[in-house]
């Protein structure tokens, strides 16, 4: 939502609700680091999370 009062004053707001109903999140993350085109480091990570998530996101602004 936004509203322009006049050419010098505007305000607005944004709201979002995110919900992940299932309780499992997982992923593989692979990273290669190079210096001067030479591989210097390689890492691998695995992430697993067992919970459901609910988020309320709100943002408001005023310009004037």
Number of C-alpha atoms within 10 A of each C-alpha: 8 12 11 13 10 8 7 8 11 14 14 13 12 11 10 9 9 10 10 12 10 10 10 12 12 9 9 9 9 9 9 10 11 10 8 6 7 8 10 10 10 10 9 9 9 9 9 10 10 10 11 12 12 9 10 9 9 10 9 11 10 12 9 10
